[in-house]
Amino acid sequence: MDAQVTKSSAKEVSLSIQKSDIGTLYIVQHELLKEKSIDFAGLILKHPLTEECWMRVNSSKGNPIKEIIKATDSALESVKDLQKLLKSKIKVK
């Protein structure tokens, strides 16, 4: 996965993310939208063949990049919890 900031200000950031699955980014978007400080978190798949997604985040408070990092950390914790649950319930050979 490659990410590049295409536009940035104190309350808004736009990213170009390549070689990523949009489903993964939807999880990060979901975590962002849980935060009251986030006014907008949007994603688009620029074109299916280019594997490029665009993300824009507007924050009424704080740094939007820090909010994306926080949302990513939260998503990772949720996945780790799910993994623990599955391992405890399913015996993998």
PyMOL Python script that loads the backbone (N, CA, C, O; Angstrom):
from pymol import cmd

cmd.read_pdbstr("""\
ATOM      1  N   MET A   1       0.843  -1.168   0.000  1.00  0.00           N
ATOM      2  CA  MET A   1       0.000   0.000   0.000  1.00  0.00           C
ATOM      3  C   MET A   1       0.891   1.235   0.000  1.00  0.00           C
ATOM      4  O   MET A   1       1.868   1.314   0.745  1.00  0.00           O
ATOM      5  N   ASP A   2       0.545   2.176  -0.830  1.00  0.00           N
ATOM      6  CA  ASP A   2       1.249   3.454  -0.905  1.00  0.00           C
ATOM      7  C   ASP A   2       0.224   4.559  -0.674  1.00  0.00           C
ATOM      8  O   ASP A   2      -0.863   4.535  -1.251  1.00  0.00           O
ATOM      9  N   ALA A   3       0.570   5.521   0.167  1.00  0.00           N
ATOM     10  CA  ALA A   3      -0.313   6.655   0.426  1.00  0.00           C
ATOM     11  C   ALA A   3       0.457   7.950   0.235  1.00  0.00           C
ATOM     12  O   ALA A   3       1.632   8.061   0.584  1.00  0.00           O
ATOM     13  N   GLN A   4      -0.244   8.926  -0.331  1.00  0.00           N
ATOM     14  CA  GLN A   4       0.370  10.219  -0.573  1.00  0.00           C
ATOM     15  C   GLN A   4      -0.655  11.293  -0.229  1.00  0.00           C
ATOM     16  O   GLN A   4      -1.819  11.199  -0.620  1.00  0.00           O
ATOM     17  N   VAL A   5      -0.220  12.306   0.501  1.00  0.00           N
ATOM     18  CA  VAL A   5      -1.080  13.448   0.795  1.00  0.00           C
ATOM     19  C   VAL A   5      -1.134  14.316  -0.451  1.00  0.00           C
ATOM     20  O   VAL A   5      -0.103  14.770  -0.947  1.00  0.00           O
ATOM     21  N   THR A   6      -2.343  14.543  -0.953  1.00  0.00           N
ATOM     22  CA  THR A   6      -2.498  15.366  -2.151  1.00  0.00           C
ATOM     23  C   THR A   6      -2.902  16.795  -1.808  1.00  0.00           C
ATOM     24  O   THR A   6      -2.638  17.723  -2.573  1.00  0.00           O
ATOM     25  N   LYS A   7      -3.548  16.966  -0.650  1.00  0.00           N
ATOM     26  CA  LYS A   7      -3.963  18.288  -0.214  1.00  0.00           C
ATOM     27  C   LYS A   7      -4.069  18.253   1.297  1.00  0.00           C
ATOM     28  O   LYS A   7      -4.565  17.286   1.875  1.00  0.00           O
ATOM     29  N   SER A   8      -3.599  19.315   1.930  1.00  0.00           N
ATOM     30  CA  SER A   8      -3.626  19.326   3.387  1.00  0.00           C
ATOM     31  C   SER A   8      -3.811  20.742   3.909  1.00  0.00           C
ATOM     32  O   SER A   8      -3.216  21.691   3.399  1.00  0.00           O
ATOM     33  N   SER A   9      -4.646  20.868   4.936  1.00  0.00           N
ATOM     34  CA  SER A   9      -4.795  22.121   5.662  1.00  0.00           C
ATOM     35  C   SER A   9      -5.005  21.753   7.126  1.00  0.00           C
ATOM     36  O   SER A   9      -4.948  20.576   7.482  1.00  0.00           O
ATOM     37  N   ALA A  10      -5.241  22.728   7.960  1.00  0.00           N
ATOM     38  CA  ALA A  10      -5.379  22.469   9.394  1.00  0.00           C
ATOM     39  C   ALA A  10      -6.568  21.565   9.710  1.00  0.00           C
ATOM     40  O   ALA A  10      -6.529  20.817  10.688  1.00  0.00           O
ATOM     41  N   LYS A  11      -7.628  21.624   8.893  1.00  0.00           N
ATOM     42  CA  LYS A  11      -8.832  20.853   9.203  1.00  0.00           C
ATOM     43  C   LYS A  11      -9.254  19.881   8.106  1.00  0.00           C
ATOM     44  O   LYS A  11     -10.296  19.237   8.219  1.00  0.00           O
ATOM     45  N   GLU A  12      -8.460  19.770   7.053  1.00  0.00           N
ATOM     46  CA  GLU A  12      -8.824  18.873   5.950  1.00  0.00           C
ATOM     47  C   GLU A  12      -7.578  18.232   5.368  1.00  0.00           C
ATOM     48  O   GLU A  12      -6.525  18.861   5.257  1.00  0.00           O
ATOM     49  N   VAL A  13      -7.722  16.951   4.994  1.00  0.00           N
ATOM     50  CA  VAL A  13      -6.639  16.253   4.312  1.00  0.00           C
ATOM     51  C   VAL A  13      -7.241  15.390   3.205  1.00  0.00           C
ATOM     52  O   VAL A  13      -8.301  14.787   3.374  1.00  0.00           O
ATOM     53  N   SER A  14      -6.547  15.347   2.078  1.00  0.00           N
ATOM     54  CA  SER A  14      -6.922  14.463   0.969  1.00  0.00           C
ATOM     55  C   SER A  14      -5.746  13.538   0.704  1.00  0.00           C
ATOM     56  O   SER A  14      -4.597  13.974   0.633  1.00  0.00           O
ATOM     57  N   LEU A  15      -6.052  12.256   0.559  1.00  0.00           N
ATOM     58  CA  LEU A  15      -5.022  11.252   0.341  1.00  0.00           C
ATOM     59  C   LEU A  15      -5.288  10.500  -0.958  1.00  0.00           C
ATOM     60  O   LEU A  15      -6.437  10.296  -1.350  1.00  0.00           O
ATOM     61  N   SER A  16      -4.217  10.096  -1.612  1.00  0.00           N
ATOM     62  CA  SER A  16      -4.277   9.162  -2.728  1.00  0.00           C
ATOM     63  C   SER A  16      -3.632   7.877  -2.221  1.00  0.00           C
ATOM     64  O   SER A  16      -2.461   7.867  -1.841  1.00  0.00           O
ATOM     65  N   ILE A  17      -4.403   6.800  -2.219  1.00  0.00           N
ATOM     66  CA  ILE A  17      -3.926   5.527  -1.676  1.00  0.00           C
ATOM     67  C   ILE A  17      -3.937   4.500  -2.797  1.00  0.00           C
ATOM     68  O   ILE A  17      -4.974   4.235  -3.406  1.00  0.00           O
ATOM     69  N   GLN A  18      -2.769   3.926  -3.059  1.00  0.00           N
ATOM     70  CA  GLN A  18      -2.650   2.948  -4.139  1.00  0.00           C
ATOM     71  C   GLN A  18      -2.335   1.574  -3.590  1.00  0.00           C
ATOM     72  O   GLN A  18      -1.784   1.436  -2.498  1.00  0.00           O
ATOM     73  N   LYS A  19      -2.695   0.553  -4.367  1.00  0.00           N
ATOM     74  CA  LYS A  19      -2.432  -0.845  -4.025  1.00  0.00           C
ATOM     75  C   LYS A  19      -3.068  -1.227  -2.693  1.00  0.00           C
ATOM     76  O   LYS A  19      -2.440  -1.867  -1.850  1.00  0.00           O
ATOM     77  N   SER A  20      -4.319  -0.827  -2.519  1.00  0.00           N
ATOM     78  CA  SER A  20      -5.045  -1.144  -1.298  1.00  0.00           C
ATOM     79  C   SER A  20      -6.435  -1.639  -1.670  1.00  0.00           C
ATOM     80  O   SER A  20      -6.956  -1.334  -2.743  1.00  0.00           O
ATOM     81  N   ASP A  21      -7.011  -2.390  -0.784  1.00  0.00           N
ATOM     82  CA  ASP A  21      -8.378  -2.858  -0.962  1.00  0.00           C
ATOM     83  C   ASP A  21      -9.308  -1.810  -0.360  1.00  0.00           C
ATOM     84  O   ASP A  21      -9.104  -1.377   0.774  1.00  0.00           O
ATOM     85  N   ILE A  22     -10.320  -1.405  -1.107  1.00  0.00           N
ATOM     86  CA  ILE A  22     -11.221  -0.365  -0.613  1.00  0.00           C
ATOM     87  C   ILE A  22     -11.999  -0.845   0.614  1.00  0.00           C
ATOM     88  O   ILE A  22     -12.417  -0.030   1.437  1.00  0.00           O
ATOM     89  N   GLY A  23     -12.197  -2.154   0.743  1.00  0.00           N
ATOM     90  CA  GLY A  23     -12.884  -2.693   1.917  1.00  0.00           C
ATOM     91  C   GLY A  23     -12.148  -2.366   3.206  1.00  0.00           C
ATOM     92  O   GLY A  23     -12.774  -2.047   4.217  1.00  0.00           O
ATOM     93  N   THR A  24     -10.839  -2.443   3.177  1.00  0.00           N
ATOM     94  CA  THR A  24     -10.025  -2.087   4.336  1.00  0.00           C
ATOM     95  C   THR A  24     -10.209  -0.608   4.667  1.00  0.00           C
ATOM     96  O   THR A  24     -10.327  -0.236   5.835  1.00  0.00           O
ATOM     97  N   LEU A  25     -10.232   0.216   3.653  1.00  0.00           N
ATOM     98  CA  LEU A  25     -10.399   1.648   3.874  1.00  0.00           C
ATOM     99  C   LEU A  25     -11.797   1.993   4.374  1.00  0.00           C
ATOM    100  O   LEU A  25     -11.966   2.972   5.101  1.00  0.00           O
ATOM    101  N   TYR A  26     -12.803   1.202   3.996  1.00  0.00           N
ATOM    102  CA  TYR A  26     -14.150   1.416   4.522  1.00  0.00           C
ATOM    103  C   TYR A  26     -14.185   1.198   6.040  1.00  0.00           C
ATOM    104  O   TYR A  26     -14.924   1.883   6.748  1.00  0.00           O
ATOM    105  N   ILE A  27     -13.400   0.260   6.530  1.00  0.00           N
ATOM    106  CA  ILE A  27     -13.334   0.028   7.974  1.00  0.00           C
ATOM    107  C   ILE A  27     -12.742   1.255   8.673  1.00  0.00           C
ATOM    108  O   ILE A  27     -13.247   1.681   9.712  1.00  0.00           O
ATOM    109  N   VAL A  28     -11.686   1.813   8.112  1.00  0.00           N
ATOM    110  CA  VAL A  28     -11.075   3.026   8.676  1.00  0.00           C
ATOM    111  C   VAL A  28     -12.078   4.179   8.612  1.00  0.00           C
ATOM    112  O   VAL A  28     -12.194   4.953   9.563  1.00  0.00           O
ATOM    113  N   GLN A  29     -12.798   4.296   7.505  1.00  0.00           N
ATOM    114  CA  GLN A  29     -13.815   5.333   7.365  1.00  0.00           C
ATOM    115  C   GLN A  29     -14.881   5.187   8.451  1.00  0.00           C
ATOM    116  O   GLN A  29     -15.295   6.174   9.059  1.00  0.00           O
ATOM    117  N   HIS A  30     -15.312   3.975   8.687  1.00  0.00           N
ATOM    118  CA  HIS A  30     -16.321   3.709   9.723  1.00  0.00           C
ATOM    119  C   HIS A  30     -15.825   4.171  11.093  1.00  0.00           C
ATOM    120  O   HIS A  30     -16.565   4.805  11.845  1.00  0.00           O
ATOM    121  N   GLU A  31     -14.579   3.853  11.409  1.00  0.00           N
ATOM    122  CA  GLU A  31     -13.998   4.271  12.688  1.00  0.00           C
ATOM    123  C   GLU A  31     -13.893   5.796  12.765  1.00  0.00           C
ATOM    124  O   GLU A  31     -14.127   6.376  13.825  1.00  0.00           O
ATOM    125  N   LEU A  32     -13.548   6.445  11.666  1.00  0.00           N
ATOM    126  CA  LEU A  32     -13.473   7.901  11.645  1.00  0.00           C
ATOM    127  C   LEU A  32     -14.834   8.538  11.926  1.00  0.00           C
ATOM    128  O   LEU A  32     -14.935   9.501  12.686  1.00  0.00           O
ATOM    129  N   LEU A  33     -15.864   7.995  11.311  1.00  0.00           N
ATOM    130  CA  LEU A  33     -17.192   8.581  11.451  1.00  0.00           C
ATOM    131  C   LEU A  33     -17.791   8.393  12.837  1.00  0.00           C
ATOM    132  O   LEU A  33     -18.787   9.037  13.165  1.00  0.00           O
ATOM    133  N   LYS A  34     -17.210   7.530  13.652  1.00  0.00           N
ATOM    134  CA  LYS A  34     -17.644   7.387  15.043  1.00  0.00           C
ATOM    135  C   LYS A  34     -17.234   8.599  15.890  1.00  0.00           C
ATOM    136  O   LYS A  34     -17.850   8.895  16.914  1.00  0.00           O
ATOM    137  N   GLU A  35     -16.187   9.287  15.442  1.00  0.00           N
ATOM    138  CA  GLU A  35     -15.648  10.427  16.199  1.00  0.00           C
ATOM    139  C   GLU A  35     -16.497  11.673  15.969  1.00  0.00           C
ATOM    140  O   GLU A  35     -16.858  11.992  14.836  1.00  0.00           O
ATOM    141  N   LYS A  36     -16.804  12.357  17.035  1.00  0.00           N
ATOM    142  CA  LYS A  36     -17.605  13.585  16.939  1.00  0.00           C
ATOM    143  C   LYS A  36     -16.837  14.727  16.279  1.00  0.00           C
ATOM    144  O   LYS A  36     -17.444  15.652  15.741  1.00  0.00           O
ATOM    145  N   SER A  37     -15.512  14.667  16.317  1.00  0.00           N
ATOM    146  CA  SER A  37     -14.708  15.741  15.727  1.00  0.00           C
ATOM    147  C   SER A  37     -14.601  15.640  14.205  1.00  0.00           C
ATOM    148  O   SER A  37     -14.109  16.563  13.557  1.00  0.00           O
ATOM    149  N   ILE A  38     -15.054  14.530  13.636  1.00  0.00           N
ATOM    150  CA  ILE A  38     -14.974  14.331  12.184  1.00  0.00           C
ATOM    151  C   ILE A  38     -16.273  14.796  11.539  1.00  0.00           C
ATOM    152  O   ILE A  38     -17.350  14.281  11.840  1.00  0.00           O
ATOM    153  N   ASP A  39     -16.156  15.775  10.648  1.00  0.00           N
ATOM    154  CA  ASP A  39     -17.322  16.289   9.928  1.00  0.00           C
ATOM    155  C   ASP A  39     -17.611  15.474   8.670  1.00  0.00           C
ATOM    156  O   ASP A  39     -18.766  15.306   8.277  1.00  0.00           O
ATOM    157  N   PHE A  40     -16.545  14.969   8.043  1.00  0.00           N
ATOM    158  CA  PHE A  40     -16.702  14.229   6.789  1.00  0.00           C
ATOM    159  C   PHE A  40     -15.531  13.275   6.625  1.00  0.00           C
ATOM    160  O   PHE A  40     -14.382  13.630   6.890  1.00  0.00           O
ATOM    161  N   ALA A  41     -15.831  12.074   6.191  1.00  0.00           N
ATOM    162  CA  ALA A  41     -14.804  11.094   5.827  1.00  0.00           C
ATOM    163  C   ALA A  41     -15.332  10.350   4.606  1.00  0.00           C
ATOM    164  O   ALA A  41     -16.257   9.545   4.711  1.00  0.00           O
ATOM    165  N   GLY A  42     -14.746  10.620   3.467  1.00  0.00           N
ATOM    166  CA  GLY A  42     -15.231  10.033   2.227  1.00  0.00           C
ATOM    167  C   GLY A  42     -14.159   9.261   1.489  1.00  0.00           C
ATOM    168  O   GLY A  42     -12.966   9.549   1.586  1.00  0.00           O
ATOM    169  N   LEU A  43     -14.628   8.263   0.742  1.00  0.00           N
ATOM    170  CA  LEU A  43     -13.750   7.396  -0.052  1.00  0.00           C
ATOM    171  C   LEU A  43     -14.328   7.218  -1.438  1.00  0.00           C
ATOM    172  O   LEU A  43     -15.543   7.113  -1.608  1.00  0.00           O
ATOM    173  N   ILE A  44     -13.467   7.185  -2.413  1.00  0.00           N
ATOM    174  CA  ILE A  44     -13.891   6.769  -3.757  1.00  0.00           C
ATOM    175  C   ILE A  44     -12.810   5.889  -4.356  1.00  0.00           C
ATOM    176  O   ILE A  44     -11.621   6.058  -4.085  1.00  0.00           O
ATOM    177  N   LEU A  45     -13.246   4.961  -5.164  1.00  0.00           N
ATOM    178  CA  LEU A  45     -12.331   4.152  -5.961  1.00  0.00           C
ATOM    179  C   LEU A  45     -12.197   4.886  -7.284  1.00  0.00           C
ATOM    180  O   LEU A  45     -13.139   4.939  -8.075  1.00  0.00           O
ATOM    181  N   LYS A  46     -11.023   5.450  -7.520  1.00  0.00           N
ATOM    182  CA  LYS A  46     -10.827   6.280  -8.715  1.00  0.00           C
ATOM    183  C   LYS A  46     -11.147   5.486  -9.972  1.00  0.00           C
ATOM    184  O   LYS A  46     -11.895   5.947 -10.834  1.00  0.00           O
ATOM    185  N   HIS A  47     -10.577   4.292 -10.071  1.00  0.00           N
ATOM    186  CA  HIS A  47     -10.864   3.405 -11.204  1.00  0.00           C
ATOM    187  C   HIS A  47     -10.461   1.997 -10.784  1.00  0.00           C
ATOM    188  O   HIS A  47      -9.388   1.815 -10.208  1.00  0.00           O
ATOM    189  N   PRO A  48     -11.298   0.992 -11.061  1.00  0.00           N
ATOM    190  CA  PRO A  48     -10.989  -0.370 -10.607  1.00  0.00           C
ATOM    191  C   PRO A  48      -9.669  -0.932 -11.131  1.00  0.00           C
ATOM    192  O   PRO A  48      -9.043  -1.749 -10.457  1.00  0.00           O
ATOM    193  N   LEU A  49      -9.241  -0.517 -12.298  1.00  0.00           N
ATOM    194  CA  LEU A  49      -8.008  -1.063 -12.865  1.00  0.00           C
ATOM    195  C   LEU A  49      -6.746  -0.387 -12.337  1.00  0.00           C
ATOM    196  O   LEU A  49      -5.658  -0.953 -12.444  1.00  0.00           O
ATOM    197  N   THR A  50      -6.869   0.803 -11.773  1.00  0.00           N
ATOM    198  CA  THR A  50      -5.692   1.513 -11.288  1.00  0.00           C
ATOM    199  C   THR A  50      -5.359   1.182  -9.837  1.00  0.00           C
ATOM    200  O   THR A  50      -4.264   1.497  -9.371  1.00  0.00           O
ATOM    201  N   GLU A  51      -6.275   0.559  -9.125  1.00  0.00           N
ATOM    202  CA  GLU A  51      -6.110   0.245  -7.698  1.00  0.00           C
ATOM    203  C   GLU A  51      -5.793   1.507  -6.897  1.00  0.00           C
ATOM    204  O   GLU A  51      -5.012   1.458  -5.947  1.00  0.00           O
ATOM    205  N   GLU A  52      -6.392   2.630  -7.272  1.00  0.00           N
ATOM    206  CA  GLU A  52      -6.170   3.876  -6.562  1.00  0.00           C
ATOM    207  C   GLU A  52      -7.464   4.345  -5.911  1.00  0.00           C
ATOM    208  O   GLU A  52      -8.510   4.418  -6.556  1.00  0.00           O
ATOM    209  N   CYS A  53      -7.375   4.659  -4.628  1.00  0.00           N
ATOM    210  CA  CYS A  53      -8.509   5.186  -3.878  1.00  0.00           C
ATOM    211  C   CYS A  53      -8.168   6.592  -3.408  1.00  0.00           C
ATOM    212  O   CYS A  53      -7.008   6.911  -3.147  1.00  0.00           O
ATOM    213  N   TRP A  54      -9.181   7.411  -3.308  1.00  0.00           N
ATOM    214  CA  TRP A  54      -9.009   8.744  -2.758  1.00  0.00           C
ATOM    215  C   TRP A  54      -9.794   8.826  -1.463  1.00  0.00           C
ATOM    216  O   TRP A  54     -10.926   8.351  -1.384  1.00  0.00           O
ATOM    217  N   MET A  55      -9.195   9.426  -0.454  1.00  0.00           N
ATOM    218  CA  MET A  55      -9.856   9.619   0.835  1.00  0.00           C
ATOM    219  C   MET A  55      -9.746  11.095   1.206  1.00  0.00           C
ATOM    220  O   MET A  55      -8.692  11.715   1.066  1.00  0.00           O
ATOM    221  N   ARG A  56     -10.860  11.637   1.682  1.00  0.00           N
ATOM    222  CA  ARG A  56     -10.843  13.005   2.191  1.00  0.00           C
ATOM    223  C   ARG A  56     -11.460  13.008   3.578  1.00  0.00           C
ATOM    224  O   ARG A  56     -12.500  12.392   3.810  1.00  0.00           O
ATOM    225  N   VAL A  57     -10.811  13.706   4.494  1.00  0.00           N
ATOM    226  CA  VAL A  57     -11.278  13.779   5.871  1.00  0.00           C
ATOM    227  C   VAL A  57     -11.292  15.238   6.302  1.00  0.00           C
ATOM    228  O   VAL A  57     -10.296  15.949   6.170  1.00  0.00           O
ATOM    229  N   ASN A  58     -12.446  15.674   6.825  1.00  0.00           N
ATOM    230  CA  ASN A  58     -12.584  17.015   7.392  1.00  0.00           C
ATOM    231  C   ASN A  58     -12.824  16.865   8.892  1.00  0.00           C
ATOM    232  O   ASN A  58     -13.655  16.067   9.327  1.00  0.00           O
ATOM    233  N   SER A  59     -12.087  17.640   9.662  1.00  0.00           N
ATOM    234  CA  SER A  59     -12.190  17.583  11.114  1.00  0.00           C
ATOM    235  C   SER A  59     -12.480  18.978  11.660  1.00  0.00           C
ATOM    236  O   SER A  59     -11.819  19.947  11.287  1.00  0.00           O
ATOM    237  N   SER A  60     -13.471  19.072  12.545  1.00  0.00           N
ATOM    238  CA  SER A  60     -13.776  20.364  13.146  1.00  0.00           C
ATOM    239  C   SER A  60     -12.790  20.709  14.252  1.00  0.00           C
ATOM    240  O   SER A  60     -12.591  21.881  14.574  1.00  0.00           O
ATOM    241  N   LYS A  61     -12.179  19.695  14.823  1.00  0.00           N
ATOM    242  CA  LYS A  61     -11.175  19.889  15.874  1.00  0.00           C
ATOM    243  C   LYS A  61      -9.997  18.977  15.566  1.00  0.00           C
ATOM    244  O   LYS A  61     -10.178  17.878  15.042  1.00  0.00           O
ATOM    245  N   GLY A  62      -8.841  19.413  15.877  1.00  0.00           N
ATOM    246  CA  GLY A  62      -7.690  18.528  15.748  1.00  0.00           C
ATOM    247  C   GLY A  62      -7.183  18.336  14.337  1.00  0.00           C
ATOM    248  O   GLY A  62      -7.724  18.869  13.368  1.00  0.00           O
ATOM    249  N   ASN A  63      -6.138  17.562  14.262  1.00  0.00           N
ATOM    250  CA  ASN A  63      -5.433  17.268  13.025  1.00  0.00           C
ATOM    251  C   ASN A  63      -6.066  16.050  12.349  1.00  0.00           C
ATOM    252  O   ASN A  63      -6.130  14.987  12.966  1.00  0.00           O
ATOM    253  N   PRO A  64      -6.535  16.167  11.106  1.00  0.00           N
ATOM    254  CA  PRO A  64      -7.179  15.021  10.451  1.00  0.00           C
ATOM    255  C   PRO A  64      -6.243  13.824  10.248  1.00  0.00           C
ATOM    256  O   PRO A  64      -6.698  12.680  10.262  1.00  0.00           O
ATOM    257  N   ILE A  65      -4.947  14.073  10.060  1.00  0.00           N
ATOM    258  CA  ILE A  65      -3.999  12.954   9.915  1.00  0.00           C
ATOM    259  C   ILE A  65      -3.941  12.157  11.216  1.00  0.00           C
ATOM    260  O   ILE A  65      -3.943  10.927  11.189  1.00  0.00           O
ATOM    261  N   LYS A  66      -3.890  12.847  12.346  1.00  0.00           N
ATOM    262  CA  LYS A  66      -3.883  12.163  13.641  1.00  0.00           C
ATOM    263  C   LYS A  66      -5.176  11.384  13.854  1.00  0.00           C
ATOM    264  O   LYS A  66      -5.160  10.307  14.449  1.00  0.00           O
ATOM    265  N   GLU A  67      -6.286  11.919  13.376  1.00  0.00           N
ATOM    266  CA  GLU A  67      -7.573  11.219  13.487  1.00  0.00           C
ATOM    267  C   GLU A  67      -7.577   9.942  12.635  1.00  0.00           C
ATOM    268  O   GLU A  67      -8.139   8.928  13.047  1.00  0.00           O
ATOM    269  N   ILE A  68      -6.959   9.988  11.460  1.00  0.00           N
ATOM    270  CA  ILE A  68      -6.863   8.791  10.617  1.00  0.00           C
ATOM    271  C   ILE A  68      -6.008   7.732  11.303  1.00  0.00           C
ATOM    272  O   ILE A  68      -6.354   6.551  11.284  1.00  0.00           O
ATOM    273  N   ILE A  69      -4.908   8.138  11.904  1.00  0.00           N
ATOM    274  CA  ILE A  69      -4.047   7.199  12.619  1.00  0.00           C
ATOM    275  C   ILE A  69      -4.795   6.576  13.787  1.00  0.00           C
ATOM    276  O   ILE A  69      -4.709   5.370  14.015  1.00  0.00           O
ATOM    277  N   LYS A  70      -5.529   7.404  14.528  1.00  0.00           N
ATOM    278  CA  LYS A  70      -6.312   6.891  15.658  1.00  0.00           C
ATOM    279  C   LYS A  70      -7.385   5.899  15.191  1.00  0.00           C
ATOM    280  O   LYS A  70      -7.604   4.870  15.829  1.00  0.00           O
ATOM    281  N   ALA A  71      -8.046   6.216  14.081  1.00  0.00           N
ATOM    282  CA  ALA A  71      -9.071   5.321  13.535  1.00  0.00           C
ATOM    283  C   ALA A  71      -8.459   4.009  13.054  1.00  0.00           C
ATOM    284  O   ALA A  71      -9.056   2.947  13.225  1.00  0.00           O
ATOM    285  N   THR A  72      -7.280   4.077  12.459  1.00  0.00           N
ATOM    286  CA  THR A  72      -6.595   2.867  12.007  1.00  0.00           C
ATOM    287  C   THR A  72      -6.214   1.987  13.191  1.00  0.00           C
ATOM    288  O   THR A  72      -6.381   0.768  13.141  1.00  0.00           O
ATOM    289  N   ASP A  73      -5.702   2.602  14.258  1.00  0.00           N
ATOM    290  CA  ASP A  73      -5.357   1.847  15.465  1.00  0.00           C
ATOM    291  C   ASP A  73      -6.590   1.169  16.056  1.00  0.00           C
ATOM    292  O   ASP A  73      -6.523   0.018  16.488  1.00  0.00           O
ATOM    293  N   SER A  74      -7.708   1.879  16.074  1.00  0.00           N
ATOM    294  CA  SER A  74      -8.960   1.320  16.594  1.00  0.00           C
ATOM    295  C   SER A  74      -9.434   0.142  15.745  1.00  0.00           C
ATOM    296  O   SER A  74      -9.899  -0.865  16.281  1.00  0.00           O
ATOM    297  N   ALA A  75      -9.319   0.265  14.426  1.00  0.00           N
ATOM    298  CA  ALA A  75      -9.706  -0.826  13.529  1.00  0.00           C
ATOM    299  C   ALA A  75      -8.832  -2.053  13.759  1.00  0.00           C
ATOM    300  O   ALA A  75      -9.329  -3.179  13.759  1.00  0.00           O
ATOM    301  N   LEU A  76      -7.532  -1.843  13.955  1.00  0.00           N
ATOM    302  CA  LEU A  76      -6.616  -2.956  14.210  1.00  0.00           C
ATOM    303  C   LEU A  76      -6.963  -3.671  15.518  1.00  0.00           C
ATOM    304  O   LEU A  76      -6.912  -4.899  15.587  1.00  0.00           O
ATOM    305  N   GLU A  77      -7.311  -2.915  16.542  1.00  0.00           N
ATOM    306  CA  GLU A  77      -7.700  -3.522  17.820  1.00  0.00           C
ATOM    307  C   GLU A  77      -8.961  -4.372  17.661  1.00  0.00           C
ATOM    308  O   GLU A  77      -9.056  -5.457  18.234  1.00  0.00           O
ATOM    309  N   SER A  78      -9.921  -3.885  16.891  1.00  0.00           N
ATOM    310  CA  SER A  78     -11.150  -4.642  16.650  1.00  0.00           C
ATOM    311  C   SER A  78     -10.859  -5.953  15.930  1.00  0.00           C
ATOM    312  O   SER A  78     -11.442  -6.987  16.256  1.00  0.00           O
ATOM    313  N   VAL A  79      -9.966  -5.911  14.957  1.00  0.00           N
ATOM    314  CA  VAL A  79      -9.602  -7.117  14.212  1.00  0.00           C
ATOM    315  C   VAL A  79      -8.862  -8.101  15.122  1.00  0.00           C
ATOM    316  O   VAL A  79      -9.076  -9.310  15.029  1.00  0.00           O
ATOM    317  N   LYS A  80      -8.002  -7.595  15.994  1.00  0.00           N
ATOM    318  CA  LYS A  80      -7.296  -8.468  16.937  1.00  0.00           C
ATOM    319  C   LYS A  80      -8.278  -9.153  17.889  1.00  0.00           C
ATOM    320  O   LYS A  80      -8.126 -10.334  18.201  1.00  0.00           O
ATOM    321  N   ASP A  81      -9.277  -8.410  18.344  1.00  0.00           N
ATOM    322  CA  ASP A  81     -10.296  -9.004  19.213  1.00  0.00           C
ATOM    323  C   ASP A  81     -11.075 -10.094  18.480  1.00  0.00           C
ATOM    324  O   ASP A  81     -11.357 -11.150  19.047  1.00  0.00           O
ATOM    325  N   LEU A  82     -11.418  -9.839  17.233  1.00  0.00           N
ATOM    326  CA  LEU A  82     -12.118 -10.840  16.424  1.00  0.00           C
ATOM    327  C   LEU A  82     -11.250 -12.067  16.220  1.00  0.00           C
ATOM    328  O   LEU A  82     -11.743 -13.192  16.301  1.00  0.00           O
ATOM    329  N   GLN A  83      -9.978 -11.870  15.960  1.00  0.00           N
ATOM    330  CA  GLN A  83      -9.053 -12.984  15.772  1.00  0.00           C
ATOM    331  C   GLN A  83      -8.981 -13.850  17.032  1.00  0.00           C
ATOM    332  O   GLN A  83      -9.021 -15.077  16.941  1.00  0.00           O
ATOM    333  N   LYS A  84      -8.875 -13.223  18.198  1.00  0.00           N
ATOM    334  CA  LYS A  84      -8.833 -13.967  19.464  1.00  0.00           C
ATOM    335  C   LYS A  84     -10.104 -14.775  19.661  1.00  0.00           C
ATOM    336  O   LYS A  84     -10.055 -15.934  20.074  1.00  0.00           O
ATOM    337  N   LEU A  85     -11.245 -14.160  19.363  1.00  0.00           N
ATOM    338  CA  LEU A  85     -12.525 -14.853  19.502  1.00  0.00           C
ATOM    339  C   LEU A  85     -12.595 -16.065  18.585  1.00  0.00           C
ATOM    340  O   LEU A  85     -12.999 -17.147  19.011  1.00  0.00           O
ATOM    341  N   LEU A  86     -12.203 -15.887  17.333  1.00  0.00           N
ATOM    342  CA  LEU A  86     -12.254 -16.995  16.377  1.00  0.00           C
ATOM    343  C   LEU A  86     -11.303 -18.118  16.773  1.00  0.00           C
ATOM    344  O   LEU A  86     -11.656 -19.293  16.677  1.00  0.00           O
ATOM    345  N   LYS A  87     -10.102 -17.766  17.218  1.00  0.00           N
ATOM    346  CA  LYS A  87      -9.146 -18.796  17.628  1.00  0.00           C
ATOM    347  C   LYS A  87      -9.646 -19.564  18.841  1.00  0.00           C
ATOM    348  O   LYS A  87      -9.368 -20.757  18.964  1.00  0.00           O
ATOM    349  N   SER A  88     -10.370 -18.918  19.734  1.00  0.00           N
ATOM    350  CA  SER A  88     -10.872 -19.599  20.920  1.00  0.00           C
ATOM    351  C   SER A  88     -12.060 -20.519  20.591  1.00  0.00           C
ATOM    352  O   SER A  88     -12.303 -21.494  21.301  1.00  0.00           O
ATOM    353  N   LYS A  89     -12.781 -20.214  19.538  1.00  0.00           N
ATOM    354  CA  LYS A  89     -13.978 -20.981  19.178  1.00  0.00           C
ATOM    355  C   LYS A  89     -13.733 -22.044  18.117  1.00  0.00           C
ATOM    356  O   LYS A  89     -14.452 -23.041  18.052  1.00  0.00           O
ATOM    357  N   ILE A  90     -12.723 -21.832  17.291  1.00  0.00           N
ATOM    358  CA  ILE A  90     -12.473 -22.733  16.158  1.00  0.00           C
ATOM    359  C   ILE A  90     -11.077 -23.346  16.307  1.00  0.00           C
ATOM    360  O   ILE A  90     -10.088 -22.641  16.507  1.00  0.00           O
ATOM    361  N   LYS A  91     -11.026 -24.626  16.207  1.00  0.00           N
ATOM    362  CA  LYS A  91      -9.726 -25.318  16.236  1.00  0.00           C
ATOM    363  C   LYS A  91      -9.185 -25.379  14.827  1.00  0.00           C
ATOM    364  O   LYS A  91      -9.787 -26.000  13.951  1.00  0.00           O
ATOM    365  N   VAL A  92      -8.052 -24.736  14.605  1.00  0.00           N
ATOM    366  CA  VAL A  92      -7.422 -24.711  13.286  1.00  0.00           C
ATOM    367  C   VAL A  92      -6.323 -25.752  13.245  1.00  0.00           C
ATOM    368  O   VAL A  92      -5.483 -25.816  14.143  1.00  0.00           O
ATOM    369  N   LYS A  93      -6.329 -26.571  12.199  1.00  0.00           N
ATOM    370  CA  LYS A  93      -5.308 -27.618  12.064  1.00  0.00           C
ATOM    371  C   LYS A  93      -4.173 -27.144  11.243  1.00  0.00           C
ATOM    372  O   LYS A  93      -3.219 -27.889  11.021  1.00  0.00           O
TER     373      LYS A  93
END
""", "prot")
cmd.dss("prot")
cmd.show_as("cartoon", "prot")
cmd.util.cbc("prot")
cmd.orient("prot")
